[in-house]
Amino acid sequence: MKAWILPLVSVSLLLAIPGVQAQNNEASDAAANAEENSLLMQLQNCRRIDSSVERLDCYDRLARTQQTDEPSRAAARAERAEEARLEAAAQQQSRRDNAQQRRDDFGREHLARPAEDDTRRYITIVDSWQNPRGLWRFRTEEGAEWHQIESVRNFFYESDADYYIERGAMNSFMLSHDGSNRSIRVRRVD
């Protein structure tokens, strides 16, 4: 054979073998590039063979191995594409959920719900007194001091009652005791 025909034959074989053609997909991974480089090396090795019959046999063997490897490569590509599609769908769903959560929470940032056990706390009052304006001051067993912040005439302090402080509206606190539906708004000052 003439020297200029060999490169043409090897290029035409390279283009005719499935899976070797240039892929116009997004990006081929490193394994596919390594396989193509390996195939090119094998084609160059076949090209160096002097005997035309042996060279043709070498090209035929390469073509057969490429045809048998193609279904497994196609399955692997399809599997990778499916995984990428599923991950993209999961990310998109996550973004939708986050956006919906932000829409639902808009304007409620300051209304973070405390745990149920944190809404009411029983206290033991060790000291109580009134200021000159008649507002109550309380000191608890833990050392916290609470001041009455609203003027209410119908609250009567009883020293033997079990008092509790519970959360009210807009980060306020209410002091009351069991058996009473009256309460006063208080503020911690310590």
C-alpha positions as CSV (number, residue, x, y, z in Angstrom):
1,M,0.0,0.0,0.0
2,K,1.0,3.5,-0.6
3,A,2.1,5.6,2.4
4,W,-0.6,8.2,2.0
5,I,-3.4,5.6,2.0
6,L,-2.6,4.3,5.5
7,P,-3.5,7.5,7.3
8,L,-6.7,7.8,5.3
9,V,-7.6,4.2,6.2
10,S,-6.9,4.7,9.8
11,V,-8.9,7.9,10.0
12,S,-11.8,6.4,8.1
13,L,-11.8,3.3,10.5
14,L,-11.6,5.7,13.4
15,L,-14.7,7.5,12.3
16,A,-16.5,4.3,11.4
17,I,-16.0,2.6,14.8
18,P,-19.0,3.5,17.1
19,G,-18.1,5.2,20.3
20,V,-15.0,6.8,18.9
21,Q,-16.7,9.6,17.1
22,A,-16.4,13.0,18.8
23,Q,-19.1,13.4,21.3
24,N,-20.9,16.8,21.3
25,N,-22.3,16.2,24.8
26,E,-21.7,18.6,27.6
27,A,-18.3,17.2,28.6
28,S,-16.8,13.7,28.4
29,D,-15.3,12.5,31.6
30,A,-11.7,11.4,32.2
31,A,-12.4,7.7,31.7
32,A,-13.8,8.3,28.2
33,N,-10.8,10.4,27.3
34,A,-8.5,7.7,28.5
35,E,-10.3,5.1,26.5
36,E,-10.1,7.2,23.3
37,N,-6.4,7.8,23.9
38,S,-6.0,4.0,24.4
39,L,-7.9,3.4,21.1
40,L,-5.7,5.9,19.2
41,M,-2.6,4.2,20.5
42,Q,-4.0,0.8,19.4
43,L,-4.8,2.2,15.9
44,Q,-1.3,3.6,15.7
45,N,0.1,0.2,16.6
46,C,-2.0,-1.4,13.9
47,R,-0.7,1.2,11.4
48,R,2.9,0.2,12.1
49,I,2.3,-3.4,11.0
50,D,4.0,-4.0,7.6
51,S,1.9,-7.0,6.4
52,S,-1.4,-5.8,5.0
53,V,-3.2,-9.0,6.1
54,E,-2.0,-8.7,9.6
55,R,-2.7,-5.0,9.7
56,L,-6.3,-5.5,8.5
57,D,-6.7,-8.3,11.1
58,C,-5.5,-5.9,13.8
59,Y,-8.1,-3.3,12.6
60,D,-10.8,-5.9,12.6
61,R,-10.0,-7.0,16.1
62,L,-10.2,-3.3,17.3
63,A,-13.5,-2.8,15.6
64,R,-15.0,-5.9,17.2
65,T,-13.8,-4.9,20.7
66,Q,-15.3,-1.5,20.2
67,Q,-18.6,-2.9,19.0
68,T,-18.9,-5.2,22.0
69,D,-17.9,-2.4,24.5
70,E,-20.4,0.1,23.0
71,P,-23.5,-1.2,24.8
72,S,-21.9,-1.1,28.2
73,R,-20.6,2.4,27.5
74,A,-24.0,3.5,26.4
75,A,-25.6,2.0,29.5
76,A,-23.0,3.8,31.7
77,R,-23.6,7.1,29.9
78,A,-27.4,6.7,30.2
79,E,-27.0,5.9,33.9
80,R,-24.8,8.9,34.5
81,A,-27.3,11.1,32.6
82,E,-30.2,9.7,34.7
83,E,-28.3,10.4,37.9
84,A,-27.6,13.9,36.8
85,R,-31.2,14.5,35.8
86,L,-32.4,13.1,39.2
87,E,-29.9,15.3,41.1
88,A,-31.0,18.4,39.1
89,A,-34.6,17.6,39.8
90,A,-33.9,17.2,43.6
91,Q,-32.0,20.5,43.7
92,Q,-34.8,22.3,41.9
93,Q,-37.4,20.8,44.3
94,S,-35.2,21.9,47.2
95,R,-35.0,25.4,45.9
96,R,-38.8,25.5,45.5
97,D,-39.3,24.2,49.0
98,N,-36.9,26.8,50.4
99,A,-38.6,29.6,48.5
100,Q,-42.0,28.4,49.7
101,Q,-40.7,28.3,53.3
102,R,-39.4,31.9,52.9
103,R,-42.7,33.0,51.6
104,D,-44.6,31.3,54.4
105,D,-42.2,32.9,57.1
106,F,-42.3,36.4,55.6
107,G,-43.1,38.8,58.4
108,R,-43.0,36.1,61.1
109,E,-39.3,36.2,61.8
110,H,-39.9,37.7,65.3
111,L,-42.5,35.1,66.1
112,A,-40.3,32.2,66.5
113,R,-42.3,29.7,68.5
114,P,-40.5,28.6,71.7
115,A,-40.6,25.0,72.9
116,E,-43.8,24.1,74.7
117,D,-42.0,23.6,78.0
118,D,-40.5,27.1,77.7
119,T,-43.9,29.0,77.5
120,R,-44.6,28.8,81.2
121,R,-42.1,28.6,84.1
122,Y,-43.1,28.3,87.7
123,I,-41.1,30.5,90.1
124,T,-40.7,30.8,93.9
125,I,-40.8,34.5,95.0
126,V,-38.5,35.1,97.9
127,D,-39.0,38.9,98.1
128,S,-41.6,41.3,96.9
129,W,-42.2,45.1,97.4
130,Q,-43.9,48.0,95.7
131,N,-42.3,51.1,94.3
132,P,-43.7,54.6,95.1
133,R,-46.1,54.4,92.2
134,G,-47.6,51.2,93.6
135,L,-46.0,48.8,90.9
136,W,-44.8,45.4,92.2
137,R,-41.2,44.2,92.2
138,F,-40.4,40.5,92.7
139,R,-37.2,38.7,93.4
140,T,-37.1,34.9,92.6
141,E,-35.3,32.1,94.2
142,E,-32.9,32.0,91.2
143,G,-32.0,35.7,91.8
144,A,-33.9,37.1,88.9
145,E,-35.7,40.4,89.5
146,W,-39.0,41.1,87.7
147,H,-40.8,44.4,87.7
148,Q,-44.5,45.1,87.0
149,I,-44.7,47.3,83.9
150,E,-48.4,48.1,83.6
151,S,-50.6,49.7,86.1
152,V,-53.4,47.3,87.0
153,R,-55.5,47.9,90.1
154,N,-57.1,44.5,90.3
155,F,-54.0,42.3,90.9
156,F,-53.5,41.2,94.5
157,Y,-50.3,39.6,95.5
158,E,-50.6,36.6,97.7
159,S,-47.5,35.3,99.4
160,D,-48.5,31.7,99.7
161,A,-49.6,31.1,96.0
162,D,-47.7,29.2,93.3
163,Y,-46.7,31.8,90.8
164,Y,-45.6,31.3,87.2
165,I,-44.4,33.5,84.4
166,E,-45.5,32.8,80.9
167,R,-44.8,34.4,77.6
168,G,-47.3,36.8,76.3
169,A,-47.8,38.6,73.0
170,M,-44.9,40.5,71.3
171,N,-42.2,39.1,73.6
172,S,-43.9,40.2,76.8
173,F,-44.2,38.2,80.0
174,M,-47.2,37.7,82.3
175,L,-47.1,36.9,86.0
176,S,-50.0,35.0,87.4
177,H,-50.8,32.1,89.8
178,D,-52.8,28.9,89.6
179,G,-56.5,29.4,90.3
180,S,-56.6,33.0,89.1
181,N,-57.4,34.4,85.7
182,R,-55.8,37.7,86.5
183,S,-52.2,38.5,85.5
184,I,-49.8,41.4,85.3
185,R,-47.3,42.2,82.6
186,V,-43.7,42.0,84.0
187,R,-40.2,42.6,82.7
188,R,-37.0,41.0,83.8
189,V,-34.5,43.7,84.9
190,D,-31.4,41.9,86.3
